[in-house]
C-alpha cells in the first residue's frame, strides 16, 4: 500500500507528517514560517479536534496559529489571514502534538486483530469549518496469528483503534472539557457563572485562548474580571490578543489600573495599540462601541476575495454583512472611506467582479464622539447591522455593530436574568 500524501482531497483531507515543513504565507504572499506540528485536543466522544498549527518563524521561534486563521491548506503552501501572534508557543495540559506525541504511538485495533504503530495522522475540515482527526496511517506490529500480514500498512478510521488518547490524567482533563465542548459561548458562560470561584478558574484555565475569549465576552463584569485576574499575566495577555478589540478594551477598562497596565505591556503591540485607542473614547460613544477590525478591502479586490473574508470564523455575522472599501492603508485608521459593499449585493455578482463597482456611498458614517442614541437611530432607520466610524478626514477608524449596541442598551445584569438558559446548559453538562 502506498503511503498517503499531504495533498488535500476533495474532502480537505490533510496528512500531518507530510504537512510538516510546509511553508506558511500571509495573504500578500510573503512567507512567515514553516509548519512544525499540529495541535489537537482529545475528546471524550468523537474524533480529536485539530485546533491550530505550531509554526516555526525566524530564529527557530515557534508560535501558535489557530486553524480559524488559516484560509487554505494546499500542496506546498499554508495561507493565513496574516494575523500572527509571535509569542512563543506553550503547550497546555489538554493539548496533544501530532508529530511530537501521536506519531509512533502504539494503538490497539478494536476488532481484536492486534496492535499497530501510528505513522501518520489525517485531519479533515467539516462543513462547520472545524478540523477533526479522522484517519490514521498505521503499520501493524508483529504478533501471533498475523503470519503474512506482518508490517502491513493501512489507513483506518480513528474510531477503529484505542490507545490514542494518552495518559489517564490527560484523559480526565479531556473528559471534563468534552462535557462543555458543544455548548455555545453564552451557555458555557452561564455554566461558569454558577461554578464555585476556584472551580470556575480551573475550567477557564483549561480552555484554549479563542474559546476562553469568546466566553469572556459573554460573562458579566464581576466574573470576567475575576477570571482574568486569576490567570497569569502572559496567559491573560494571550487571551486579550484574540478578543475583538472593543471587547478587550471593555474588559481592560474594568480591571485595576496596575493589572490593566501590565496586560497592555504584554499584549502584542498592534493589538495593544488598538485597545489603547478605544480606551481613549467615552464608553457610550461610537468610538467606545466600535471594533477596529471590521472587514476592510481595497476597491481593486474581487467579489471572491470579499466573500472569503466574510466567511472567516472570527468575524461576527453582524460585521460579515458589510465590507468597508477604502484607499490604502487597509489597517485602521485607513485611507479615505469610499463606501461599503453589502454582502447580499456581493452574492448576486460574479466572483471576478471588482467590489469598487458595487459601492453603496449613501450609508451615513459616524464620528467617534457621536452618542449611542445617534448610533441606534441610524441602525434602526436604515435596517443595518453595522455602521462605519470615521475621523474628520473620512479615514475609517472602525465600525459599530448592532450586537455591541445591544450589549450597552440592555441592563448590566441581563445575563443573569434568564435562569432557563442556565438550567438548560447545566442539564446538558450534567448528562454529557
Secondary structure, 3 states (H helix, E strand, C coil): CCCCCCCCCCCCCEEHHHHCCCEEECCCCCEEEEEEEEEEECCCCCCCEEEEEEEECHHHCEEEEEHHHEEEEECCEEEECCCCCCCECCCCCCEEEHHHHHCCCEEEECCCCCEEEEEEEEEEECCCCCEEEEEEEEEECCCCCCCCCCCCEEEEEHHHEECCCCCHHHHHHHHHHHCCCCCCHHHHHHHHHHCCHHHHHHHHHHCCHHHHHHHHCCCCHHHHHHHHHHCCHHHHHHHHHHCCHHHHHHHHHHCCHHHHHHHHHHCCHHHHHHHHHHHCCCCCEHHHHCECCCEEECCCCEHHHHHHHHCCCCCCHHHHCEEEEECCCCCCCCCEEEEEEEHHHHHCCCCCCEHHHHCECCCCCEECCCEHHHHHHHHHHCCCCEEEEECCCCEEEEEEEHHHHHHHHCCCCHHHCCHHHHHHHHHHHHCC
